């Protein structure tokens, strides 16, 4: 682990890849890795790109990568793909779409599988973002899986959240209602050359009018990512939001919340590891689980009994 972290500091891409794999696979060393690299984090700017399937998110991300590289920014990209409910595997098609990025030393692209996680994201995303940050990527782009209204989890990780829509989805109110719309810092209507683009803009403007008061009103940007149109406008909107966060102290507030969330996550991870590796083997716990399975004990009551037993044992052990 120490050699891999040393390689990470020296910008060894293989070391970064191996560390990400260890985090993804819940290595027993995960918490030690995160403790070691945490002082190196806090420099990257994180963009979240979300929206329904077919909105052209991957093409838009591809153009954003090229845009940031033209300004000499190093870019990390995390593309989340859905896992099969049968095999657990994922297609990871963005590796094909953005093949050129693998030839650019300033870009590190990683496809991630949801592995059953909800919210359009992958497990351990927070830790993987921090690894990329510690590696030195100045901009990190997270493309969610594309599940529509349930992708609000990206708000926990991204500084600027981009919500992409497209003409032809039918009822725009249904496609972009509360949960997903309210997280947006920038709204993009992609494939703006298609009929109905102006109607989508009108719908979004009306929904923004109904949105609760906020110091920041999301801009609506028209793009044709496939034709490389509107990308500079999108970049300018991102930069305006970044400036807004910095001037209002909101970036610092976001950072504080992200740190708190990371702390909760680390506590949960330690508790899960303890339960999985040792506590569930305690005879009293086994007996409680048998009562749940065979005697119909209320599982919620059983949870209270297990927690009470857990804290009693930890107290007796002097922890």
ABEGO torsion letter per residue (X at the ends): XAAAAAAAAAGBAAAAAAAAAAAAAGBAAAAAAAAAAAAABGABBBBBBBEBBGAGAAAAAAAAAAAAAAAGBBBBBBBBBBBBAAAGBBAGAAAAAAAAAAABAABBBBBBBAGGBBGGBBBGAAAAAAAAAAAGBABBBBBBAGAEAAAAAAAAABABBBBBBBBGAEBAAAAABAAAAAABABBBBBGAABBGAAAAAAAAAAAAAABBBBABBBBBBBBBAAAGBGAAAAAAAAAAAAAAAAAAGAAAAAAAAAAAAAAAAAAAAAAAAAAAAAAAABAAAAAAAAAAAAAGBBAAAAAAAAAAAAAAAAAAAGX
